[in-house]
Amino acid sequence: MPKQLDVQNVSVAYGNATIVHDVSLALDKGVIGCLLGPSGCGKTTLLRAVAGFEPISGGEIKLHGRAVSKRGMTLPPEKRRVGMVFQDFALFPHLSVERNIGFGLRHLGGKERKHRIGALLELVGMSHAATQYPHQLSGGQQQRIALARAMAPRPDILLLDEPFSSMDAELREQLAREVREVLRRDGVTAILVTHDQYEAFAMADRIAVMSQGRIHQWGTGFELYHEPTDRFVADFIGQGAMLPGRVIDGLQVETELGVLAGRAPHGQTADRSVEILLRPDDVIHDDASPMKAEVVGRAFRGAEYLYTLRLASSERILCLVQSHHNHGIGERIGIRMELEHLVAFPTHEVAA
């Protein structure tokens, strides 16, 4: 069975400037992928190449086993069976909701078109708004209609270019979860482009973390957070701190906080100087622990405080603590380590 999307060693260049470098990824039918990274990392350029808006300078893009882009050959977007949802939704203001959704279904008979529009309105929870116009809808409702319109012709793949970027953070994450559910129910393969990791976690099955036109890691949200393959991914995903240490063996590293051990090999050789990635959830607040650290910063998160702690060496680490433990700046609190994933980077390695 061919992959629904297969990107093989793809590069995209504008003149002498290469924007995307030798990128490879693949999606099976019904899987939701994400291109995640900072502004200017090449994620939107790669999405546009998949859509057919940009030619590629190297490699190959296949949709459902059919080559649609090679060097010197670019199948036009309208022949690729792709759907697009843009940042501004691009709804037709003079058309009703149902006519917006039906715009790409003019090839269907009237009864079949009406049935498809009705099914999509129900799928996105907007049956009540069929005769309304875009200006009568909220931003979240417009986003659902734009999604339904893109899904209407049953594209081989749906491409979403930062569709939630105009909304506040809480609404973005909520809509990402809702859109994921809609796509899963209809079995749609999709790629989301975003710079927001929480949006990516809420929606995608697999995420490509990009920087400077390259994919650093392609994996699940769990893998990116707990098993980052390089320092850039460790820094970009989630929060954390780096703690100096020296490797004892494949599973243990000696640090200021004692010997830290993981369940899987960390990949560094014995006696090497390394830095250990400590996530806030690796550091447990424990009043009974003889190991102490000074609170030098705190951020209230509702159910939790995120404490910044200073160790005796002046190294700083982060710790998530239930918010009924209300410790002030300058207090010393007990901590203990609870790591399952011991992620170690050589001390000379720097982020991209």
N, C-alpha and C positions, 0 to 999 in steps of 0.2 A: 504494500500500500504506500503510494507516494506521500510525502509530507505535504500538508496544506501550504506551508511556506518553507522554502529552503533557500537561505542566503549563503552563498559559498564564496569566501575570500573576496568580498566586494570592496572596491575602493571607488570613491567619488571625488573628482577634482574639478576646480574652477580655474582654468588656465594652468598656471604652474603650481597652484596651491592645492594640495590634497587635503580634503576636509574629512573624509572617512577612509580609514586605513585597514584593508585586509580583514574585513569583518565577516564572521560566520555565525549563523544561528539557524534553528529550525523549529517549526511548530507543527504538531499533529492537529488533526481536525478537532475543533471544540476547545482547544487550549487558548488561554489568554496570556499574551506576553506583554512585556513592558520594556521600553527604552528609557532608562533613568540616568540622569546626570545633570551637571550644572549647565548654565547657559553657554552656548558656543561649543558644546562638546561634539556636535555632529549628529545628534539624535533625530532632529527634524529633517535634516538632509537625507539621512538613511531612510526615514519613513517616506519622504517624497520620491526617493528612488524606487522603493517598493511599489508606490502608487503609479509610477511611470511619469512623474513630473520632472525627474532629473535623470539624465543618462549616467551610466556608470563607466568608469575608466578601467576597471579590471574586475574579474570574477564573473559570477552569474547569479541571477535571481530566478527561481522557479516558483510558480504557483500551481499547486495540485499536479506536480510533475511536468508542467509545461514551462519551458524557458521563455521568460518575458523580457529579460534584460541581459545583454552581453555587451562587451566592448564593440561599439559600432552598430548595435541593434537595440532599439527600445520600442516595445509594443506600446501603443498609446493607452492612456488610462481607461478610456471608454471600452477598450477591448480586453481588459484585465479582470473584469468581474470583481472589482474592489469597491467597497463603500468607504466614504470619508465623513468624519464628524470634525468640524473645525472649531477653533476657539470662540468664534462669534456666532456659531450655530448656522449662519447663512440661510435662515428660513425666508421664504418669500412673503413679504408683509401683506401683499394684496390677496393672498390665498388663505383659505380657512385651514384649520389643522388637518382635516381629512384630505383636502386637496394637496397640501404640502406632502403628506405621506404618500399619496397616490401619484406624485409627479413622475416617478421613475417606473410606473406600472402601466403606462399607456399601451403597452404591447398586449396586455391581458384583456379578456372580455369583461364587460361591465359587471357581471355577477361575480366572477373570480376576483376582480380588482376590489370590489366592495367587501368581499369576504376577507381578503388579505389585510385591507385597511382596518377592518373591525377587529381582526385577531391581534394586530399590532397595537391598536389603541388599548385593548384589554391587557396585553402583555406589559405595557408600560404604565398601566393604571390611569389612562387618560380618556376613557370612553365618554366621560361626561363633557369633554371639551371638543368634540368632533367638529362642531360648527363655529367654534370661536376662532379668533385671529391671533397671530403671534403677540401683538401689543397688549392683548388682554391676559397674557400668561406671565407667571413669575419666571425668573431665570432658570430655576430648577425644572419647571414645566416645559419651558422652551427646549432645554437640554434633552428631555425625554422625547419630545417630538422630533428633534434633529436626529436622535438615535433611531427612532422608529422609521424615519424617512430613509436613512442610510441602510437599514436592515431590510427594507421592503422588497428589493429585487433579489434577495437571497444571495449576497455576494460571497465569493470564495473566502474573502477575508475582509474584516472591518478595521479601518485605520482611524485612530482617535488622536488628534493633535492638540494636546493640552486642553481638553474640552471643559475642564472645571476651573481654569486659571482665573476667571473673573469673579469667582465666588470666594467667600471667606473659608478659612481652613476647616472649620467644623463641618460646614455644608459640603465641601469638596470630598471629605472622607465618607460622609453619609451617602452622597450621590455615587461615589465610586463603588461602594458596596451594592447599591441598588442596581447600577448598570451591570455589574458582574452577574447578579442574579438573573437579570433579563437575558443577557447573552448566554448564560449557562442553560436556561430553560429552552432557548431557541437553537442551541447547539452551534453557536457562532464562534468562529476562530477570529481573534482580534489582536491588535497591537496598540497599546497606549503609549504615547510620549508624554513624559512629565519630568519635572525637577523635584517633585514632592514625594519623598520616600513613603510617607504614610498613605498617600493616595495609591502608590504602587502596591504596597502591602495589602491594602483593602481590596484591590481589584485583580491583580495578576497572579497567575500560576507560576510563571517563570519571569525573571527580571534580568536584563542586561545592564550592568553598571558601566557607563561610558565616561571617558575623559579623553580630550584631545584626539577625537576621531577613532578611538580604539575601545574595544570591549575588554574591561578588566576581569569581569566575572559574569557568568551566565548561570543562574541558579534560582532556587526558591528563596523567599524572604528569610526563612530559617537559616539556610546555608549562608546567605550574605551577612547576616547578623552574627551568627555563632561561629562560622567557618570561613571568614574572609580570606581570599587567596593572596592579597597583598595589602600594603599599608593604605593605599588610596581607598580601597573598599572599606577597610576598617575605620578610616577617618570619616568617610562620607555617609556610611550607614550607621544610624543610631548614635549613641554617645558612649564615650569611654575615655580611658586614660592609659598611657603607656608606663609600665613599671620596669626599671632595669633589673636584669637577672643574669645568671650564668647557668648554662645547661649542665645537668647532672647526667641524664640519659634521655632516651627517646620519649619518656613520659613524665619527666620531672625537671623542674627548674628551681634553683636556689634564688630567693629574693629577700628583700628587707622584711617581708611578711612571712618568712619561713619558706619551706619547700612546697611549691605549688605543683600539683599533679593533675593530669588529665586522663581521659579514658582512651584517647587515640594519639598516635604518634604526632608530634608537633613538627617534625621534619628538619630539625636543626641538629648539628653534630655536637658531641660531648665537649664540654669546657669552652663553648663559644659564648661570647657576650651577646645577649639578646634583650629585646624589650617585649614584655608580656602585655597583651591587650586585656585590660580589666573593664568589663561592662559594669554599670551601676548595680545590676542584679547579681553580680559575682561577689559583691561585698555585703555581708549580712551584719546588720546591727545586732549586737549581743552584749547586754550589760554585764553578763557574767564572764566575758572574755578578758584575759589579762592584756590583750593587744589593744592599745588605745590610739586614737587619732583625734586631732583637733578640728572642730568645725570652723571653717573659714568662709563658707558661703552656703546659702540655702535658697531653694526656690520652691514655693508652695504649689503643689499640683492637685490639690483637692484631697484625694485619698492618700496621697504620699507627699513627702518632702524629697527633693533631690538635694542631698548634702554634698558639698565639696569639702573634702577632708585633707588635712596636711599631716604627713607622716613625720617621724623624727628627722629624716634626711631632708625634709622640705619638699619631697615629691608629693604630688597631689593626686588623689583618686576620687571617684564618685561613688555615692551610696544611696540607694532608694530605701526610704524608711517610712513606715506607716505614719500618717500625719498626727495621730494622737501622741506620738513621741515628739514633743516640741522642744528641741534643743537649740540653744542660742549660740550666736557667734562667740568663739573662744572656749566653748565647752569641749571637754575631752570625752569621747564616747567609746565604748567597747565594740570591736569589730572582729569578725572571723571570715575566712575565705570559703567560698563554696563554688568551685569551678568544675564544670564537666568538659568544657572545650578550652584546652590550653593552646592559645594562639600566640606564637612567638615569631618575631621578625628580627633579623640581624640588625645590630645597632647602627650600621652604616647605611641601611636602606632608607630612602626618603620617599615620601608620597609623590605621585606624578603631578 
